[in-house]
Amino acid sequence: GCHGPVGAGGVLNPGSFKGYIPGFWGEDYDELVRGDEELHRWIAEGSIPRITEHPIGGWFFRRQAAKMPGYGRFLPPADVAAIESYVRWIRAGSWRSQLK
């Protein structure tokens, strides 16, 4: 639910850099996730050092109202991998032709 219907993003997030939670495709995703390792870290840990250790990125990251939970603390590795697969599937977009 945090990333909106079918991961479209746009859910308000006061204090964040753009003011909303990013989606799983488009420019926001391209800026925040640079490869499978970063996707895994976002899901498992709730953050990535490239953002949190950046002077400006870290400031926005710390002050945003909604924060990405680190699911690796709550879910077994297979479930984290399943979430990663789901995000990749949404991002691939083969489902979009079925929307009316």
Backbone as JSON, one array per atom type, in Angstrom:
{
  "sequence": "GCHGPVGAGGVLNPGSFKGYIPGFWGEDYDELVRGDEELHRWIAEGSIPRITEHPIGGWFFRRQAAKMPGYGRFLPPADVAAIESYVRWIRAGSWRSQLK",
  "N": [[0.79, -1.2, 0.0], [2.03, 1.23, 0.59], [3.5, 2.11, -1.64], [1.53, 2.65, -3.43], [-1.23, 1.85, -5.75], [-0.5, -1.01, -7.64], [2.18, -0.45, -7.34], [2.59, 2.19, -8.24], [3.39, 4.53, -7.02], [3.53, 7.88, -5.6], [2.14, 8.3, -3.23], [1.6, 10.47, -0.56], [4.37, 11.76, 1.3], [5.39, 13.5, 3.65], [8.19, 15.61, 4.21], [9.99, 14.13, 2.75], [12.29, 14.0, -0.06], [10.97, 14.5, -2.57], [8.41, 14.7, -1.67], [6.65, 12.6, -1.8], [6.05, 9.02, -1.86], [8.1, 6.98, -3.81], [7.45, 5.26, -6.97], [7.53, 1.94, -8.48], [8.52, 2.01, -11.01], [9.81, 4.08, -13.65], [11.31, 7.41, -13.53], [11.81, 8.01, -10.79], [12.34, 5.5, -9.58], [14.55, 4.77, -11.1], [16.42, 6.62, -10.19], [16.69, 5.92, -7.52], [17.25, 3.18, -7.3], [19.84, 1.3, -8.26], [20.4, -1.26, -9.62], [20.34, -4.82, -8.82], [21.51, -5.37, -6.32], [21.14, -3.0, -4.83], [18.34, -2.91, -4.84], [17.8, -5.18, -3.3], [18.95, -4.36, -0.84], [17.37, -2.11, -0.2], [14.9, -3.38, 0.28], [15.5, -5.41, 2.19], [16.94, -4.02, 4.2], [15.88, -1.47, 4.36], [17.09, 0.83, 3.54], [19.78, 2.44, 1.68], [23.31, 2.9, 1.56], [24.27, 4.79, -0.33], [22.35, 6.76, -0.45], [21.67, 7.36, 2.29], [24.12, 8.09, 3.41], [24.83, 10.3, 2.04], [25.27, 13.84, 2.15], [23.03, 15.57, 1.62], [21.0, 13.82, 0.69], [20.83, 12.06, 2.89], [19.89, 13.78, 4.88], [17.24, 14.39, 3.99], [16.3, 11.76, 3.97], [16.33, 11.04, 6.68], [14.39, 12.78, 7.73], [11.95, 12.26, 6.52], [8.46, 11.4, 6.72], [7.23, 8.83, 6.33], [8.96, 5.87, 6.43], [10.93, 3.43, 4.75], [10.49, 0.14, 5.73], [12.82, -2.24, 7.07], [12.59, -5.18, 5.8], [14.02, -7.52, 6.11], [14.44, -7.98, 8.77], [12.11, -9.05, 9.66], [11.16, -10.97, 7.95], [11.8, -14.18, 6.38], [14.71, -14.96, 4.32], [13.8, -16.04, 1.83], [11.27, -14.9, 1.51], [11.91, -12.19, 1.33], [13.32, -12.28, -1.06], [11.18, -12.97, -2.71], [9.65, -10.62, -2.65], [11.42, -8.92, -3.94], [11.36, -10.11, -6.48], [8.71, -9.61, -7.16], [8.7, -6.79, -7.35], [10.45, -6.51, -9.53], [8.87, -7.77, -11.48], [6.63, -6.07, -11.61], [7.96, -3.79, -12.5], [8.86, -4.64, -15.02], [6.57, -4.54, -16.54], [4.8, -6.1, -18.16], [2.19, -6.58, -17.49], [0.77, -4.24, -17.91], [-0.58, -3.96, -20.35], [-2.94, -5.21, -19.91], [-4.56, -3.55, -18.49], [-7.49, -1.57, -18.44]],
  "CA": [[0.0, 0.0, 0.0], [2.85, 2.44, 0.68], [3.93, 2.54, -2.97], [0.35, 2.91, -4.25], [-1.75, 0.75, -6.55], [0.46, -1.66, -8.55], [3.5, 0.18, -7.19], [2.66, 3.4, -9.06], [3.97, 5.63, -6.27], [2.73, 9.09, -5.47], [1.54, 8.44, -1.91], [2.27, 11.58, 0.12], [5.37, 11.46, 2.32], [5.95, 14.77, 4.08], [9.59, 15.64, 4.62], [10.86, 13.43, 1.81], [12.88, 14.87, -1.09], [9.96, 14.9, -3.54], [7.13, 14.84, -1.01], [5.82, 11.42, -1.99], [6.75, 7.74, -1.92], [8.32, 6.67, -5.22], [6.89, 4.06, -7.56], [8.44, 0.86, -8.87], [9.01, 2.22, -12.37], [9.97, 5.49, -14.0], [12.52, 8.14, -13.13], [12.08, 7.9, -9.35], [12.98, 4.21, -9.35], [15.87, 4.81, -11.73], [17.3, 7.42, -9.34], [16.85, 5.32, -6.2], [17.68, 1.78, -7.33], [20.82, 1.08, -9.32], [20.79, -2.66, -9.71], [19.73, -5.81, -7.93], [22.05, -5.27, -4.96], [20.45, -1.91, -4.14], [16.96, -3.32, -4.61], [17.83, -6.09, -2.15], [19.21, -3.59, 0.39], [16.17, -1.32, 0.12], [13.86, -4.25, 0.83], [15.97, -6.12, 3.38], [17.44, -3.13, 5.25], [15.09, -0.24, 4.4], [17.91, 1.98, 3.1], [21.05, 2.14, 1.02], [24.31, 3.9, 1.95], [24.44, 5.86, -1.33], [21.4, 7.82, -0.09], [21.72, 7.73, 3.71], [25.41, 8.7, 3.76], [24.99, 11.54, 1.27], [24.9, 14.95, 3.03], [21.67, 16.06, 1.36], [20.1, 12.66, 0.66], [20.66, 11.58, 4.25], [19.04, 14.74, 5.61], [15.86, 14.12, 3.59], [15.96, 10.39, 4.37], [16.06, 11.02, 8.12], [13.24, 13.59, 8.13], [10.69, 11.85, 5.88], [7.47, 10.86, 7.66], [7.12, 7.38, 6.11], [10.27, 5.28, 6.13], [10.91, 2.05, 4.26], [10.91, -0.82, 6.77], [13.79, -3.26, 6.69], [11.85, -6.43, 5.92], [14.91, -8.61, 6.46], [14.33, -8.2, 10.21], [10.83, -9.68, 9.96], [10.83, -12.03, 6.99], [12.92, -15.04, 6.0], [15.33, -14.56, 3.05], [12.99, -16.43, 0.67], [10.2, -13.92, 1.36], [12.55, -10.97, 0.83], [13.58, -12.54, -2.49], [9.89, -12.94, -3.4], [9.3, -9.21, -2.81], [12.29, -8.41, -5.01], [10.82, -10.63, -7.74], [7.46, -8.88, -7.41], [9.06, -5.45, -7.82], [10.98, -6.67, -10.9], [7.74, -8.09, -12.35], [5.89, -4.81, -11.83], [8.82, -2.92, -13.29], [8.92, -5.14, -16.4], [5.41, -3.94, -17.17], [4.0, -6.91, -19.08], [0.81, -6.54, -17.01], [0.12, -2.97, -18.24], [-1.47, -4.11, -21.52], [-4.19, -5.78, -19.44], [-5.37, -2.5, -17.87], [-8.5, -0.97, -19.32]],
  "C": [[0.84, 1.27, 0.0], [3.22, 2.98, -0.7], [2.76, 2.73, -3.93], [-0.08, 1.71, -5.05], [-0.73, 0.27, -7.59], [1.82, -0.94, -8.51], [3.68, 1.46, -7.97], [3.3, 4.57, -8.34], [3.0, 6.78, -6.12], [2.04, 9.27, -4.14], [2.32, 9.52, -1.16], [3.22, 11.09, 1.21], [6.03, 12.77, 2.73], [7.39, 14.64, 4.57], [10.53, 14.93, 3.68], [11.3, 14.39, 0.7], [11.83, 15.38, -2.07], [8.56, 15.02, -2.95], [6.19, 13.65, -1.16], [6.7, 10.17, -2.01], [6.9, 7.36, -3.39], [7.66, 5.37, -5.67], [7.97, 3.06, -7.94], [8.9, 0.97, -10.31], [9.15, 3.72, -12.6], [11.23, 6.11, -13.41], [12.83, 8.01, -11.65], [12.81, 6.6, -9.03], [14.41, 4.23, -9.9], [16.88, 5.6, -10.9], [17.63, 6.7, -8.03], [17.41, 3.91, -6.2], [18.59, 1.57, -8.53], [21.3, -0.36, -9.29], [20.15, -3.53, -8.65], [20.24, -5.71, -6.5], [21.35, -4.15, -4.19], [18.99, -2.25, -3.89], [16.89, -4.23, -3.38], [18.02, -5.31, -0.85], [18.02, -2.74, 0.78], [15.14, -2.2, 0.83], [14.3, -4.88, 2.15], [16.33, -5.18, 4.53], [16.64, -1.83, 5.38], [15.85, 1.0, 3.97], [19.11, 1.48, 2.33], [22.04, 3.25, 1.38], [24.46, 5.05, 0.96], [23.51, 7.04, -1.03], [21.63, 8.27, 1.35], [23.02, 8.4, 4.12], [25.71, 9.96, 2.96], [24.53, 12.7, 2.14], [23.46, 15.45, 2.83], [20.67, 14.9, 1.38], [19.81, 12.14, 2.05], [19.76, 12.48, 5.08], [17.58, 14.5, 5.28], [15.42, 12.73, 4.07], [15.57, 10.35, 5.85], [14.77, 11.76, 8.49], [11.93, 13.17, 7.48], [9.76, 11.17, 6.88], [7.37, 9.33, 7.54], [8.49, 6.85, 5.71], [10.09, 3.83, 5.67], [11.33, 1.12, 5.39], [11.96, -1.78, 6.22], [13.16, -4.63, 6.88], [12.73, -7.62, 6.28], [14.89, -8.92, 7.95], [13.1, -9.02, 10.57], [10.54, -10.92, 9.11], [12.04, -12.91, 6.71], [13.47, -14.61, 4.63], [14.5, -14.91, 1.82], [11.85, -15.44, 0.44], [10.75, -12.58, 0.86], [12.82, -11.12, -0.66], [12.28, -12.5, -3.29], [9.43, -11.5, -3.62], [10.14, -8.59, -3.91], [11.77, -8.86, -6.38], [9.54, -9.9, -8.13], [7.75, -7.48, -7.96], [9.61, -5.53, -9.24], [9.86, -6.96, -11.89], [6.92, -6.83, -12.65], [6.68, -3.9, -12.75], [8.88, -3.35, -14.75], [7.71, -4.69, -17.21], [4.58, -4.79, -18.1], [2.52, -6.9, -18.71], [0.06, -5.3, -17.51], [-0.84, -3.08, -19.41], [-2.84, -4.66, -21.1], [-5.09, -4.75, -18.74], [-6.34, -1.92, -18.89], [-8.86, 0.39, -18.87]]
}
